[in-house]
């Protein structure tokens, strides 16, 4: 069944997912993917992290009231921005790259491509450019005219969660807390993380006064040197020790060696009794093709979470501002979803 699904996804055609379809921009903006890909390629020259940062924006958008571009909105008289939620503040990045994509698309195809679709396409292109799988992206999302910092704080999973809590966070957004959880966690095969997201594992894990026992001793020593107790929490290090900028299955091999950087990574392999999740980690480590196929299926499922379609929402002309606010600070927000 998975193989057949993957085959259909690759073929694309007119297959629709809910109200989304891969052919949505074929007539109105046929170069949309090329424009987005070119911006990522150019940015990668000076910022090798950008691919991982862009896919993270897509994740953090979809986990909060669906894939509607709400994460991209700045604070205003009518918007309380999700950018300053706990899981995003001083952490989510790449917004200026999305703005550059949007500006080019507005020039090529005015008022046509939504910011939500830009994030979705950018996530796929980022994976491909890092050596991962490609897939035909279902499109046709529209943009929210609202944001919810409260929902972002509630639904974005922090790196301190146990496996049961992590599973609950996936269930809360209607994703599978087994296959989707393990496959989508594989996006941590590239990118970086700050000391502040894992240093609790190095010194006082669960208030024990000792490091996390599931952390490889050699890695522990290296991380303690990089992130001294009470040191600069903004220092970054690779999520994947072996191939930090490549999209591959080494993430899962790292977990088998107790070298998962974040607690939410390592719990996938080191939680007693979690045989179903551990089996998936082992399967993806042994078979990169199986990982890629499951990742594609889960990305499409995540991208189909509560999209705005038809006449819902709007096509934002500037991803950080709702259209009714473009005229200036005195404009009133009158559109609704």
JOHULIN-V844823 format. One record per backbone hydrogen bond with DSSP energy under -0.5 kcal/mol. CO is the residue of the C=O (numbers start at 1). NH is the residue of the N-H. E is the energy in kcal/mol with one decimal. If there is no record, write none. Layout:
BEGIN
CO;NH;E + CO;NH;E
END
This chain:
BEGIN
1;5;-2.5 + 2;6;-2.7 + 3;7;-2.1 + 4;8;-2.1 + 5;9;-2.5 + 6;10;-2.3 + 7;11;-1.9 + 8;12;-2.0 + 9;136;-0.6 + 11;13;-1.1 + 12;15;-1.3 + 15;22;-1.0 + 16;18;-0.6 + 17;20;-2.1 + 20;17;-2.4 + 21;24;-1.5 + 21;139;-1.4 + 23;26;-1.7 + 25;29;-2.5 + 29;32;-1.8 + 31;35;-2.5 + 32;36;-2.0 + 33;37;-2.8 + 34;38;-2.5 + 35;39;-1.6 + 36;40;-2.0 + 37;41;-2.8 + 38;42;-2.3 + 39;43;-2.2 + 40;44;-2.5 + 41;45;-0.7 + 42;45;-0.7 + 43;46;-1.2 + 43;47;-2.0 + 47;50;-1.7 + 49;53;-2.2 + 50;54;-2.5 + 51;55;-2.0 + 52;56;-1.7 + 53;57;-1.6 + 54;58;-1.7 + 55;59;-2.2 + 56;60;-2.9 + 57;61;-1.7 + 58;62;-2.6 + 59;63;-2.1 + 61;64;-1.3 + 62;66;-1.0 + 63;65;-0.6 + 66;68;-1.6 + 68;144;-2.9 + 69;72;-1.3 + 70;73;-1.4 + 73;83;-0.5 + 79;76;-2.1 + 79;81;-0.7 + 81;84;-0.8 + 82;85;-1.9 + 85;88;-1.8 + 85;89;-3.1 + 88;91;-2.3 + 88;92;-2.4 + 94;98;-2.0 + 95;99;-2.3 + 96;100;-1.7 + 97;101;-2.2 + 98;102;-2.7 + 99;103;-2.4 + 100;104;-2.0 + 101;105;-2.4 + 102;106;-2.7 + 103;107;-1.6 + 104;108;-2.1 + 105;109;-3.8 + 109;112;-1.1 + 109;113;-0.6 + 112;114;-0.5 + 114;118;-1.7 + 115;119;-2.1 + 116;120;-1.6 + 117;121;-2.9 + 118;122;-2.8 + 119;123;-1.9 + 120;124;-1.6 + 121;125;-2.7 + 122;126;-2.2 + 123;127;-1.8 + 124;128;-2.3 + 125;129;-2.6 + 126;130;-0.9 + 127;130;-0.6 + 127;132;-2.8 + 128;131;-2.0 + 130;247;-2.9 + 135;137;-0.7 + 139;21;-2.5 + 142;308;-0.6 + 143;314;-1.9 + 148;152;-2.0 + 149;153;-2.6 + 150;154;-1.6 + 151;155;-2.7 + 152;156;-2.0 + 155;157;-0.5 + 158;161;-1.2 + 159;263;-0.6 + 159;264;-0.7 + 162;166;-2.5 + 163;167;-2.8 + 164;168;-2.0 + 165;169;-1.9 + 166;170;-1.4 + 167;171;-2.5 + 168;172;-2.4 + 169;173;-0.6 + 170;173;-0.8 + 170;175;-2.7 + 171;174;-1.8 + 176;181;-1.1 + 178;182;-2.3 + 179;183;-2.4 + 180;184;-2.7 + 181;185;-1.7 + 182;186;-0.7 + 183;186;-0.9 + 184;187;-1.9 + 185;188;-2.2 + 186;189;-1.5 + 187;190;-1.2 + 191;239;-2.2 + 191;240;-0.5 + 193;237;-2.0 + 194;197;-1.8 + 195;198;-1.8 + 195;199;-2.5 + 198;201;-2.2 + 199;202;-1.3 + 199;203;-0.8 + 200;204;-0.7 + 201;212;-3.1 + 204;207;-1.6 + 205;208;-1.5 + 210;205;-2.7 + 212;215;-1.8 + 214;216;-0.5 + 216;220;-2.9 + 217;221;-2.3 + 218;222;-1.8 + 219;223;-2.7 + 220;224;-2.5 + 221;225;-1.6 + 222;226;-1.9 + 223;227;-3.1 + 228;231;-2.6 + 231;233;-0.7 + 232;235;-1.3 + 233;196;-2.3 + 235;195;-2.4 + 237;193;-2.2 + 239;241;-0.6 + 239;261;-0.5 + 243;246;-1.4 + 244;191;-1.4 + 246;248;-0.9 + 249;252;-1.1 + 249;253;-1.1 + 250;254;-2.5 + 251;255;-1.6 + 252;256;-1.8 + 253;257;-1.2 + 254;259;-3.1 + 255;258;-1.7 + 258;216;-2.8 + 262;265;-1.1 + 262;266;-2.2 + 263;267;-2.4 + 265;268;-1.6 + 266;269;-1.8 + 266;270;-2.3 + 267;271;-0.9 + 270;272;-0.6 + 271;274;-1.9 + 273;275;-1.7 + 274;278;-2.6 + 275;279;-2.2 + 276;280;-1.2 + 277;281;-2.1 + 278;282;-2.5 + 279;283;-2.2 + 280;284;-2.8 + 281;285;-2.1 + 282;286;-1.9 + 283;287;-1.6 + 287;291;-1.7 + 288;292;-2.8 + 289;293;-2.5 + 290;294;-2.2 + 291;295;-3.0 + 292;296;-2.4 + 293;297;-2.0 + 294;298;-2.4 + 295;299;-2.7 + 296;300;-2.2 + 297;301;-2.0 + 298;302;-2.8 + 299;303;-2.6 + 300;304;-0.7 + 301;304;-0.7 + 302;305;-1.8 + 304;306;-0.7 + 305;67;-2.1 + 308;142;-2.1 + 309;312;-2.2 + 314;143;-3.5 + 314;316;-0.8 + 318;321;-1.8 + 320;74;-2.5 + 321;318;-0.6 + 322;325;-2.0 + 323;326;-1.5 + 325;328;-1.2 + 328;331;-1.6 + 332;334;-0.7
END
